[in-house]
Amino acid sequence: MIDISLQQLKTWIDCEIDEQYLTHTIKGVTIDSRKVQQGQLFIPFKGENVDGHQYCEQALNKGAGATFFQSDSEIEVPQNGPVIFVKDALDALQQLAKAYILAVNPTVIAVTGSNGKTTTKDMIEHTLKANYRVKKTIGNYNNEIGLPLTILELDNDTEVSILEMGMSGFHEIELLSHIAQPDFAVITNIGESHMQDLGSRDGIAKAKFEIVSGMKPHGKLIYDGDEPLLKPHIETLNEAQCMSVGLNRDNQMRCKILSHDEHGISFSINNEVDYQLPIIGAHNMRNAAIAITIASLLGVDHQTIQTQLNDLKLTGMRMQKFEAPNGATVINDAYNASPTSMKAAIDTLSQMNGRKVLIFGDVLELGEQSKALHMSVGHYLEDKNIDMLYTYGEAARDIHEKGKRHVQEAIHFSDKSQMIKYVKSILNSQDKVLVKGSRGMKLEEVVDGLITIDAK
């Protein structure tokens, strides 16, 4: 964040500041009083158990350039530095971020979707960073607090800002879109995440489509053209405002797999340009095509895009490949899961050589449709040429029950250590093992167990 005078800040947000402090400046923001750096703006929040306003004085003592302070706070107002009085600290943070991103004026790329947000964000950054000064959302800073904080970290010379947008209910992405005001909005896909809050995949599509609500008039939506649930929403835009990406013939950017194995994917776009992707998963082809589309629209040539893709590495626990002590390939895709992404994982594994071993855990937060959706994953194994299915968790038992007739061996486990011990005992050097489940299932522990040499 560049230096901002409190005089400037006062023109950007609704606030009151004592005139003696208007020439003071801030640089950067923090919401953690323990991590205050010299000159930062401290932003306190009133939580259920802790009122951050009690740390404002401490933050100023540690060198904060100023602090927000809600007018209705019952905490005593600090007397040891600049206090910025606001009605609501979160609203003021969001106002500040909205004004700041307009001042920096980068090309803003907003990314949402049920699956693949982070992967697509990483791919977009990778394809652009040779030509532009790019800054992206770090980690999961993709909500009503994290996104403004990400924006306020932009340097003055940032040319492209890639912002991930997450949500759990309606109107959340709408808010984020109005803060960010994207030039490009991206919807990677529509899955089943947050089904219990949004009721149906139709509801999820509606919530994800909120990403266009703050899009600039000249902006463009890049979206999953293979998803029929998006079509009614797309019809509300004009042709210049949207571009579809997918495998179906009617997509403007039509992808076609040329080859796919455990080393990566080769694919074409519109039968004109071929690309090689050094990561696995047919779903990642669409994610890469979205990144390629945006890079092309921003003037990056084919050769540069391919060069950048050649050394692409994804954020952890997303189709990460490891080698077990006996030579078996273990694929860690345990960061998160939905029924849609599990089916994509089945498709990915089915393309590989050797025995194919699936380890699936529960998909959480599916609400009343959990049983039916887990059963649909098991049924999807029909004719997919998967050899072994091992499941863990209460809900995953339904994957086991439906899937066991479509594989050579299926075992449901209630203990991770027993699962690890058994799977290690049957693996050979040619096996391909894919591990996937919701974040709460912590199936990376299974991956660690499979790739660790047992103590003698």
C-alpha positions as CSV (number, residue, x, y, z in Angstrom):
1,M,0.0,0.0,0.0
2,I,1.3,3.5,-0.9
3,D,1.5,6.3,1.7
4,I,-1.9,7.9,2.1
5,S,-2.5,11.0,4.1
6,L,-5.5,11.0,6.5
7,Q,-6.7,14.1,4.6
8,Q,-6.9,11.8,1.5
9,L,-8.4,9.0,3.4
10,K,-11.2,11.3,4.7
11,T,-12.2,12.0,1.1
12,W,-12.5,8.3,0.4
13,I,-14.5,7.0,3.4
14,D,-17.2,8.3,5.8
15,C,-15.3,9.2,8.9
16,E,-14.3,11.9,11.4
17,I,-10.7,12.8,12.1
18,D,-9.3,15.5,14.4
19,E,-7.8,18.2,12.2
20,Q,-4.5,18.1,13.9
21,Y,-3.9,14.6,12.4
22,L,-4.9,15.2,8.8
23,T,-1.3,15.6,7.6
24,H,-0.4,12.2,9.1
25,T,0.1,9.3,6.8
26,I,-0.6,5.6,6.9
27,K,1.0,2.8,4.9
28,G,-0.6,-0.6,4.9
29,V,-3.3,-2.0,7.2
30,T,-3.6,-4.8,9.8
31,I,-6.4,-6.4,11.8
32,D,-4.0,-8.0,14.3
33,S,-2.6,-5.6,17.0
34,R,0.2,-8.2,17.7
35,K,1.5,-7.7,14.1
36,V,1.4,-4.0,13.8
37,Q,4.2,-2.5,11.7
38,Q,5.3,1.1,11.7
39,G,2.8,3.4,10.1
40,Q,0.0,0.9,9.5
41,L,-3.7,1.5,9.9
42,F,-5.1,-0.7,12.7
43,I,-8.7,-2.0,12.0
44,P,-10.5,-3.3,15.1
45,F,-13.6,-5.6,14.8
46,K,-16.2,-6.3,17.4
47,G,-16.4,-10.0,17.7
48,E,-18.7,-12.3,19.7
49,N,-16.1,-12.8,22.4
50,V,-13.5,-10.1,21.9
51,D,-13.9,-6.4,21.0
52,G,-10.8,-5.4,19.0
53,H,-11.2,-1.8,20.2
54,Q,-9.5,-2.7,23.4
55,Y,-6.3,-3.1,21.4
56,C,-6.4,0.3,19.6
57,E,-4.2,2.0,22.2
58,Q,-1.7,-0.9,22.2
59,A,-1.6,-0.7,18.4
60,L,-0.8,3.0,18.5
61,N,1.9,2.4,21.1
62,K,3.5,-0.1,18.8
63,G,3.8,2.4,16.0
64,A,0.4,2.2,14.1
65,G,-0.1,5.3,12.0
66,A,-3.7,5.5,13.0
67,T,-6.6,3.4,14.1
68,F,-10.3,3.0,13.1
69,F,-12.6,3.4,16.0
70,Q,-16.4,2.7,15.8
71,S,-18.4,5.6,17.2
72,D,-20.7,3.3,19.2
73,S,-17.8,1.5,20.9
74,E,-18.0,1.4,24.7
75,I,-14.2,1.1,25.0
76,E,-12.4,4.3,26.1
77,V,-11.1,6.3,23.1
78,P,-7.2,6.2,22.8
79,Q,-5.5,9.5,23.4
80,N,-2.1,8.5,22.1
81,G,-2.4,9.0,18.4
82,P,-4.6,9.5,15.3
83,V,-8.1,8.0,15.8
84,I,-10.4,7.7,12.7
85,F,-14.0,7.6,13.9
86,V,-16.3,5.4,11.7
87,K,-19.8,4.0,12.0
88,D,-18.7,0.5,11.1
89,A,-15.1,-0.7,10.8
90,L,-15.8,-3.4,8.3
91,D,-17.8,-1.1,6.1
92,A,-15.0,1.5,6.3
93,L,-12.4,-1.1,5.4
94,Q,-14.5,-2.0,2.3
95,Q,-15.0,1.7,1.3
96,L,-11.2,2.2,1.6
97,A,-10.4,-0.8,-0.6
98,K,-12.9,0.3,-3.2
99,A,-11.4,3.8,-3.4
100,Y,-7.8,2.5,-3.3
101,I,-8.2,0.0,-6.2
102,L,-9.6,2.9,-8.3
103,A,-6.5,5.0,-7.4
104,V,-4.0,2.2,-8.3
105,N,-6.1,1.4,-11.4
106,P,-4.9,-2.1,-12.3
107,T,-6.7,-4.4,-14.6
108,V,-8.8,-6.4,-12.2
109,I,-9.5,-10.1,-12.7
110,A,-12.1,-11.6,-10.3
111,V,-12.3,-15.4,-10.0
112,T,-15.1,-17.5,-8.4
113,G,-16.5,-21.0,-8.9
114,S,-17.4,-24.0,-6.8
115,N,-14.1,-25.7,-7.6
116,G,-10.8,-24.5,-9.2
117,K,-10.8,-20.9,-8.0
118,T,-7.3,-21.1,-6.6
119,T,-5.9,-23.2,-9.4
120,T,-7.3,-20.8,-12.1
121,K,-6.0,-17.8,-10.1
122,D,-2.6,-19.4,-10.1
123,M,-2.7,-20.1,-13.8
124,I,-3.8,-16.6,-14.7
125,E,-1.0,-15.2,-12.7
126,H,1.5,-17.5,-14.4
127,T,0.4,-16.7,-17.9
128,L,0.6,-12.9,-17.3
129,K,3.6,-12.4,-15.0
130,A,6.1,-12.4,-17.8
131,N,4.4,-9.3,-19.4
132,Y,2.8,-7.5,-16.4
133,R,3.4,-6.6,-12.8
134,V,0.8,-9.0,-11.2
135,K,-0.5,-9.4,-7.6
136,K,-3.0,-12.1,-6.6
137,T,-5.0,-13.1,-3.6
138,I,-2.8,-15.0,-1.2
139,G,-4.2,-18.1,0.5
140,N,-7.9,-17.9,1.2
141,Y,-8.2,-14.1,1.6
142,N,-11.3,-14.2,-0.5
143,N,-14.1,-13.0,1.7
144,E,-15.6,-9.6,2.9
145,I,-12.5,-9.0,5.1
146,G,-9.7,-10.8,3.1
147,L,-10.5,-9.3,-0.3
148,P,-10.2,-5.6,0.9
149,L,-7.0,-6.5,2.8
150,T,-5.6,-8.0,-0.4
151,I,-6.5,-4.9,-2.4
152,L,-4.9,-2.6,0.2
153,E,-1.6,-4.5,-0.3
154,L,-1.4,-3.5,-4.0
155,D,1.7,-1.5,-4.9
156,N,1.3,1.7,-6.8
157,D,2.8,0.1,-10.0
158,T,0.6,-3.0,-9.9
159,E,-0.7,-3.6,-13.5
160,V,-2.9,-6.6,-12.9
161,S,-4.8,-7.6,-9.7
162,I,-6.2,-11.2,-9.5
163,L,-8.8,-11.5,-6.8
164,E,-10.4,-14.7,-5.7
165,M,-14.0,-14.4,-4.5
166,G,-15.5,-17.0,-2.1
167,M,-19.0,-17.2,-0.6
168,S,-21.3,-19.3,1.5
169,G,-24.6,-17.5,0.7
170,F,-26.4,-15.0,-1.5
171,H,-25.2,-11.4,-1.9
172,E,-21.6,-12.1,-0.7
173,I,-20.0,-12.1,-4.1
174,E,-22.2,-9.2,-5.1
175,L,-20.6,-7.2,-2.3
176,L,-17.1,-8.3,-3.3
177,S,-17.7,-7.5,-7.0
178,H,-18.8,-4.0,-6.2
179,I,-15.6,-3.5,-4.1
180,A,-13.3,-4.8,-6.8
181,Q,-15.1,-3.6,-9.9
182,P,-13.5,-6.2,-12.2
183,D,-12.5,-5.8,-15.8
184,F,-12.6,-9.6,-16.2
185,A,-15.0,-11.8,-14.2
186,V,-14.4,-15.6,-14.1
187,I,-16.8,-18.4,-13.2
188,T,-14.8,-21.7,-13.2
189,N,-17.8,-24.0,-12.7
190,I,-20.9,-24.7,-10.7
191,G,-20.6,-27.6,-8.2
192,E,-22.3,-28.5,-4.9
193,S,-20.3,-26.5,-2.4
194,H,-22.6,-24.8,0.2
195,M,-25.6,-26.7,-1.0
196,Q,-27.0,-26.6,2.5
197,D,-27.0,-22.8,2.5
198,L,-28.1,-22.2,-1.1
199,G,-30.5,-25.1,-1.5
200,S,-29.7,-26.3,-5.0
201,R,-27.1,-26.0,-7.9
202,D,-29.5,-23.4,-9.4
203,G,-29.0,-21.3,-6.2
204,I,-25.3,-21.8,-6.4
205,A,-25.3,-20.6,-10.1
206,K,-27.3,-17.5,-9.1
207,A,-24.9,-16.7,-6.3
208,K,-21.8,-17.2,-8.4
209,F,-23.2,-15.0,-11.2
210,E,-23.3,-12.1,-8.8
211,I,-19.7,-11.6,-9.8
212,V,-20.8,-9.5,-12.8
213,S,-22.8,-7.1,-10.6
214,G,-19.8,-4.8,-10.1
215,M,-18.1,-5.5,-13.4
216,K,-17.0,-2.4,-15.3
217,P,-19.2,-1.5,-18.3
218,H,-16.5,-2.6,-20.7
219,G,-15.8,-5.8,-18.6
220,K,-16.0,-9.4,-19.8
221,L,-17.2,-12.5,-18.1
222,I,-15.2,-15.7,-18.9
223,Y,-17.3,-18.7,-17.9
224,D,-17.8,-22.5,-18.0
225,G,-19.7,-22.8,-21.2
226,D,-20.5,-26.5,-20.6
227,E,-22.7,-25.6,-17.5
228,P,-26.3,-25.3,-18.6
229,L,-27.3,-23.6,-15.3
230,L,-25.4,-20.5,-16.3
231,K,-27.2,-20.1,-19.6
232,P,-30.3,-18.2,-18.3
233,H,-28.0,-15.7,-16.5
234,I,-25.7,-15.3,-19.5
235,E,-28.7,-14.2,-21.5
236,T,-28.9,-11.1,-19.4
237,L,-25.6,-9.9,-20.8
238,N,-24.8,-8.7,-24.3
239,E,-22.5,-10.7,-26.5
240,A,-19.5,-8.4,-26.0
241,Q,-19.7,-9.0,-22.2
242,C,-19.1,-12.7,-22.1
243,M,-17.0,-15.5,-23.5
244,S,-17.6,-19.2,-23.0
245,V,-14.8,-21.8,-22.4
246,G,-15.4,-25.6,-22.5
247,L,-15.5,-28.8,-24.4
248,N,-18.8,-28.5,-26.1
249,R,-18.9,-27.4,-29.8
250,D,-20.8,-24.2,-29.2
251,N,-18.2,-22.7,-26.9
252,Q,-16.3,-19.6,-28.2
253,M,-13.1,-21.1,-26.8
254,R,-13.5,-24.8,-27.5
255,C,-11.0,-27.2,-25.8
256,K,-10.1,-30.6,-27.2
257,I,-7.9,-33.1,-25.4
258,L,-5.1,-34.4,-27.6
259,S,-3.4,-36.6,-25.0
260,H,-3.7,-37.1,-21.3
261,D,-1.5,-39.2,-19.0
262,E,0.1,-39.1,-15.5
263,H,2.6,-36.5,-16.8
264,G,0.0,-33.9,-18.0
265,I,-2.4,-32.9,-20.8
266,S,-2.0,-31.8,-24.4
267,F,-5.0,-29.9,-25.8
268,S,-6.1,-27.6,-28.5
269,I,-8.3,-24.5,-28.5
270,N,-10.6,-24.1,-31.5
271,N,-8.5,-26.6,-33.4
272,E,-6.0,-23.8,-34.1
273,V,-3.5,-23.6,-31.2
274,D,-2.1,-26.5,-29.2
275,Y,-0.9,-26.2,-25.6
276,Q,0.8,-28.6,-23.2
277,L,0.0,-28.5,-19.5
278,P,2.4,-30.2,-17.1
279,I,-0.3,-31.1,-14.5
280,I,-3.0,-33.7,-14.6
281,G,-6.8,-33.5,-14.6
282,A,-9.1,-32.8,-17.5
283,H,-10.8,-30.2,-15.4
284,N,-7.5,-28.3,-15.3
285,M,-7.5,-28.0,-19.0
286,R,-10.6,-25.8,-18.8
287,N,-9.0,-23.8,-16.0
288,A,-5.9,-23.3,-18.1
289,A,-8.0,-22.4,-21.1
290,I,-9.6,-19.6,-19.0
291,A,-6.2,-18.3,-18.2
292,I,-5.0,-18.6,-21.8
293,T,-8.1,-16.7,-22.9
294,I,-7.5,-13.8,-20.5
295,A,-3.8,-13.7,-21.3
296,S,-4.6,-13.6,-25.1
297,L,-7.1,-10.8,-24.6
298,L,-4.4,-8.8,-22.7
299,G,-2.0,-9.2,-25.6
300,V,0.3,-12.1,-24.4
301,D,1.4,-14.2,-27.4
302,H,1.0,-18.0,-27.7
303,Q,4.7,-18.8,-27.2
304,T,5.0,-16.7,-24.1
305,I,1.9,-18.4,-22.6
306,Q,3.3,-21.9,-23.4
307,T,6.7,-21.0,-21.9
308,Q,4.9,-19.8,-18.7
309,L,2.8,-22.9,-18.5
310,N,5.8,-25.2,-18.8
311,D,6.9,-24.6,-15.3
312,L,3.4,-24.2,-13.7
313,K,3.1,-25.5,-10.2
314,L,-0.2,-25.5,-8.3
315,T,-0.9,-24.5,-4.7
316,G,-0.5,-27.4,-2.3
317,M,-2.7,-30.5,-2.1
318,R,-4.1,-29.9,-5.6
319,M,-3.2,-32.8,-7.9
320,Q,0.2,-33.0,-6.3
321,K,2.2,-36.0,-7.3
322,F,4.4,-38.0,-4.9
323,E,6.3,-41.3,-5.2
324,A,5.7,-43.9,-2.5
325,P,8.8,-45.9,-1.2
326,N,7.9,-48.8,-3.6
327,G,7.6,-46.5,-6.6
328,A,3.8,-46.1,-6.7
329,T,2.5,-42.7,-7.7
330,V,0.4,-41.0,-5.1
331,I,-1.7,-38.0,-6.1
332,N,-2.7,-35.6,-3.3
333,D,-5.9,-33.8,-4.2
334,A,-7.0,-33.6,-0.6
335,Y,-7.4,-29.8,-0.3
336,N,-11.1,-30.0,-0.7
337,A,-13.9,-31.9,-2.5
338,S,-17.3,-31.8,-4.0
339,P,-19.3,-34.5,-5.9
340,T,-18.4,-32.7,-9.1
341,S,-14.7,-32.6,-8.4
342,M,-14.7,-36.2,-7.2
343,K,-16.1,-37.2,-10.6
344,A,-13.5,-35.2,-12.3
345,A,-10.9,-37.0,-10.2
346,I,-12.3,-40.3,-11.3
347,D,-12.0,-39.2,-15.0
348,T,-8.4,-38.1,-14.4
349,L,-7.4,-41.4,-12.8
350,S,-9.1,-43.5,-15.4
351,Q,-6.8,-42.0,-18.1
352,M,-3.6,-43.4,-16.4
353,N,-1.7,-46.6,-16.9
354,G,-1.3,-49.2,-14.2
355,R,-3.7,-50.2,-11.4
356,K,-5.9,-47.3,-10.5
357,V,-6.6,-46.8,-6.8
358,L,-9.1,-44.3,-5.4
359,I,-9.1,-43.1,-1.8
360,F,-12.2,-41.0,-1.1
361,G,-13.4,-39.3,2.1
362,D,-16.6,-37.5,3.0
363,V,-17.8,-34.4,1.1
364,L,-19.1,-32.1,3.9
365,E,-21.7,-29.4,3.9
366,L,-24.1,-31.0,1.4
367,G,-27.1,-30.8,3.6
368,E,-30.2,-33.0,3.0
369,Q,-28.8,-34.1,-0.4
370,S,-25.6,-35.5,1.0
371,K,-26.6,-39.2,0.7
372,A,-27.9,-38.9,-2.9
373,L,-24.8,-37.0,-4.0
374,H,-22.3,-39.4,-2.4
375,M,-24.2,-42.3,-4.0
376,S,-23.9,-40.5,-7.3
377,V,-20.1,-40.5,-7.0
378,G,-20.2,-44.2,-6.4
379,H,-22.5,-44.8,-9.4
380,Y,-20.1,-42.7,-11.6
381,L,-17.5,-45.4,-11.2
382,E,-19.4,-47.6,-13.7
383,D,-17.3,-48.3,-16.8
384,K,-14.5,-46.0,-15.5
385,N,-11.9,-48.8,-15.3
386,I,-11.0,-48.0,-11.7
387,D,-9.5,-51.1,-9.9
388,M,-9.7,-50.3,-6.2
389,L,-11.9,-48.1,-4.1
390,Y,-11.1,-47.3,-0.4
391,T,-13.3,-44.9,1.5
392,Y,-13.2,-43.2,4.9
393,G,-15.9,-41.3,6.8
394,E,-19.6,-41.7,7.5
395,A,-20.9,-40.1,4.3
396,A,-18.2,-41.8,2.1
397,R,-19.8,-45.2,3.1
398,D,-22.5,-44.3,0.5
399,I,-19.7,-44.0,-2.2
400,H,-18.5,-47.4,-1.1
401,E,-22.0,-49.0,-1.3
402,K,-22.8,-47.7,-4.8
403,G,-19.2,-48.0,-6.1
404,K,-18.2,-51.5,-4.9
405,R,-19.9,-53.3,-7.8
406,H,-17.9,-51.3,-10.3
407,V,-14.4,-52.1,-9.0
408,Q,-12.3,-55.1,-8.3
409,E,-12.0,-54.4,-4.6
410,A,-13.7,-51.9,-2.3
411,I,-13.2,-51.5,1.4
412,H,-14.6,-48.9,3.8
413,F,-12.4,-47.9,6.7
414,S,-13.3,-46.1,9.9
415,D,-9.7,-45.7,10.9
416,K,-7.1,-43.8,8.8
417,S,-4.1,-45.7,10.2
418,Q,-5.7,-49.0,9.3
419,M,-6.4,-47.7,5.8
420,I,-2.8,-46.5,5.4
421,K,-1.4,-49.9,6.6
422,Y,-3.7,-51.9,4.3
423,V,-3.2,-49.8,1.2
424,K,0.6,-49.8,1.6
425,S,0.5,-53.6,1.9
426,I,-1.1,-54.0,-1.5
427,L,0.6,-51.3,-3.6
428,N,3.1,-52.1,-6.4
429,S,5.4,-49.8,-8.3
430,Q,3.0,-49.3,-11.3
431,D,0.0,-48.3,-9.2
432,K,-1.6,-44.8,-9.4
433,V,-3.3,-43.7,-6.2
434,L,-5.5,-40.6,-6.0
435,V,-6.6,-39.2,-2.6
436,K,-9.5,-36.8,-2.2
437,G,-12.0,-35.5,0.4
438,S,-13.3,-32.4,2.0
439,R,-10.8,-30.2,4.0
440,G,-12.2,-31.3,7.3
441,M,-11.4,-35.0,6.6
442,K,-7.6,-34.2,6.5
443,L,-6.8,-36.9,4.0
444,E,-3.4,-35.4,3.5
445,E,-2.5,-37.6,6.6
446,V,-3.3,-40.6,4.4
447,V,-1.0,-39.2,1.7
448,D,1.8,-38.6,4.2
449,G,1.4,-42.2,5.5
450,L,1.6,-43.7,2.0
451,I,4.7,-41.9,1.0
452,T,6.6,-42.2,4.3
453,I,9.1,-45.1,4.8
454,D,8.1,-47.2,7.7
455,A,10.5,-47.2,10.7
456,K,12.2,-50.6,11.2
